Amino acid sequence: MKKEDIVLLNHGSGGKMAHELIRNLFFRHFDNEVLTSETDSAILDVGDGQLAFTTDSYVVNPLFFPGGNIGKLAVCGTVNDLSVSGAKPEALSVSFILEEGFLLSDLEKIVISMAETAREAGVAVVTGDTKVVEHGKCDKIFINTSGVGWLSREKKKISYGTGVAPGDIIMLNGTLGDHGITVLAARESLEMSPDLQSDCAPLNGLIQHVFETGAAVKFMRDPTRGGLATVLCELAETLQNGIELEEENIPVSPVVRGACEVFGYDPLYLANEGKVVMVVAEKDADSVLTALREHPLGQEAVMIGQITENHPGKVVLRTEIGGNRIVDMLAGEQLPRIC
Amino acid sequence: MKKEDIVLLNHGSGGKMAHELIRNLFFRHFDNEVLTSETDSAILDVGDGQLAFTTDSYVVNPLFFPGGNIGKLAVCGTVNDLSVSGAKPEALSVSFILEEGFLLSDLEKIVISMAETAREAGVAVVTGDTKVVEHGKCDKIFINTSGVGWLSREKKKISYGTGVAPGDIIMLNGTLGDHGITVLAARESLEMSPDLQSDCAPLNGLIQHVFETGAAVKFMRDPTRGGLATVLCELAETLQNGIELEEENIPVSPVVRGACEVFGYDPLYLANEGKVVMVVAEKDADSVLTALREHPLGQEAVMIGQITENHPGKVVLRTEIGGNRIVDMLAGEQLPRIC
């Protein structure tokens, strides 16, 4: 069997191979404008507003890790995909694929965690499905959550980033890579600092708090698989503007920085599950930053960069030692099963 | 490990154990009215109408079978869950969990089939997700489809069956068990009649054609996992009316009947993927039957029974030899991974 004929782990990574699969296979056959706009949630017209609609399956390994578990992750991920579209998450579906022999007590722990997270986010689990496969035919439990949320007409363009212009400021609500390194450490049973835990959290409250400032958020995305680099590379490509990042402003905790040095990961590509990238006009940047920092999930919020006319379509990192480095979408190996 | 502590194949069967898991675990923790109303799709208020929202994961084995494949099934299943709620299916999400090493050519066949079925049903695939797990950690491919559809206010009660009353007629659009026996035969490589194939089809066109008669459909459900028996047992329990079925009117093809005799299955419990159970007022029964039979997917439509005041909460089958048999929800083994 040739490598180019089969599915590889990297097809699920959020990097270049995943993009190729999406464009060459899924977009080609399922061709329609809503899908190919590549927003985090699909945006559908309904009455006076829009419906945001999104789906994700979760296959994270291990199931339980500091700061969360597969169930909490599944609720946060879908709530966040709706929220970064500017939508108010309203309802979730939950679909389980269970391996015969999986402990019901573990299933209950996961379900309780999902229910708690859904309550925290103010969304209801309104429909579901359960399938069971024979022992050995799946890895304990996989969860799909899909979600719907309402979106006012004026927030529709957040998903598309069509209002973004040179000069706009890029903000981030906290440190990068906590989820990725936490899952890696839990999987490999590495001894890490007890401070290290997944950032897994529903972001709708934080985003709502920013909306209440009245500032126009021009673009949002949650940097999950593929990390901040992937979000910004996609944005630069879509806008055909440049993006300049200041490396010294990008927050990474010491333990994540240390783990990245040891294992050869770049925090820009690591998965996050409680982070949002926001783009706002320069005039709104201070008030948005203040609002972000007022919220428990945004205390470490920072401005990390700016949209530029220079180097259209490219993301450039101004390094701490004074150089410039092009940030590309990751082509090589990423951490599999991180979400 | 005790049997009562672990997930068993029957937890995914649509029978009694599945119901217990849903009620004792999922309903307890995700408690809300929309969920616990146990409609096929969740019904959410939006503007002047309602949104129907549903999800299903597909783990069918084998992936390809006469009349369909996992992809066609995944589109039909979710289109049908929306359609039997009285909704017009509008958009689907598709989420793949792929095993490392799965043939991209098989994935493409599946995707093409999904796209064709979606076009036939007039719905768009608007959002998606792809995860890949290591070889041996899932069985080739699992697919989740979720869907949304619009529902006019007057059709809301179809899902709940609240308009159903004694005297109403129960209709079925064709033979029972074709999907179940087809998948079983394909899995076990049994030589069966070339006529046998899955009934897998999107039902929204058929249902729309019935709506166009102006007849008020009082209840609909697609008898998938758990079969006709499960649908009617749930309905009788909800209504606290009785249901009487005429065994001689229930259509089963000779090849399915033969297979059931050989393998000890009851067609009432076998899965269907292109069938709908409809309840209509006696005065509308003839016009609905005519409409059903005018459509390619309803040519063998029949009236199979009636809602009664007798034996409330129970389904009674009048057998061909003149006896009465209580039809219960299946407690024992069912065919796993049928959808």
Interface residues (C-beta under 8 A of the other chain):
Chain A: M1 E4 D5 I6 V7 L8 L9 N10 H11 G12 S13 A18 L21 I22 L25 F26 H29 F30 N32 V34 L35 S41 A42 L44 V46 G47 D48 G49 L51 F53 T54 T55 D56 S57 Y58 V59 E90 A91 S93 V94 S95 F96 I97 L98 E99 E100 G101 F102 L103 L104 S105 L107 E108 V111 I112 M114 A115 A118 A124 V125 V126 T127 G128 D129 T130 K131 V132 V133 E134 G136 K137 C138 D139 F142 N144 S146 V148 W150 P336 R337 C339
Chain B: M1 E4 D5 I6 V7 L8 L9 N10 H11 G12 S13 A18 L21 I22 L25 F26 H29 F30 N32 V34 L35 S41 A42 L44 V46 G47 D48 G49 L51 F53 T54 T55 D56 S57 Y58 V59 E90 A91 S93 V94 S95 F96 I97 L98 E99 E100 G101 F102 L103 L104 S105 L107 E108 V111 I112 M114 A115 A118 A124 V125 V126 T127 G128 D129 T130 K131 V132 V133 E134 G136 K137 C138 D139 F142 N144 S146 V148 W150 P336 R337
